[in-house]
Amino acid sequence: MVVAFALYTDLELVLNRTFAVGERTWITELLENASTYLRDDVLGLQVYPQATATFTAWPDGGRVDIPNPPLISVGTITRNAVTLVEDSDFTRRDNILSFSSDEKVTITFTYGYAVAPESLKRWTCVLVSQVLVPLEQGLGLTVGGLSSVAIDDFKAAFADAGEMTGITLSDRNIALLREQFGARSSHVVTTR
């Protein structure tokens, strides 16, 4: 099950609209789709909900970069079944751990936010709201570029040749989100 950054009640508040009971499952699915897009395609990170992971790595020059920011806490680190102690066996600076040797270590850590960041909640609502009109008009997700809708003798006008098709953000907004959450930055981690 996908955990969305926003709930249908958040979208109701933003749109000043109440969804019928029968629409809530549909809206929740759209919010989950938008969240998956943000999480997987834009950020490439599991920023929410919070999770715990364990992985084994061989320090490269004594260094291990822990993936999946934001790093909340480092749990246990073991080497040869012995628990290591911070400041005597390793040091931590943000998501970088430094060891005195390159021997294999197993690291357990907690990452992600306990509550969805407001900016991701907002963007999730924006993404869903931009597809609601085409969906409610039976036009589907793939029409993109809707520039105007007329009511009498229904008319829909489209611009940008579908560049903004379905649930998507502009390149500029994608870059801003990646910068805000430290996503898609280069890390060199050697594992064997």
Secondary structure by P-SEA (a helix, b strand, c coil): cccccccaaaaaaaacccccccaaaaaaaaaaaaaaaaacccccccccccccccccccccccbbbbcccccccccccccccccccccccccccccbbbbccccbbbbbbccccccccaaaaaaaaaaaaaaaaaaaaccccccccccccccccbbbbbccccccccccccaaaaaaaaaaaccccbbbbbcc
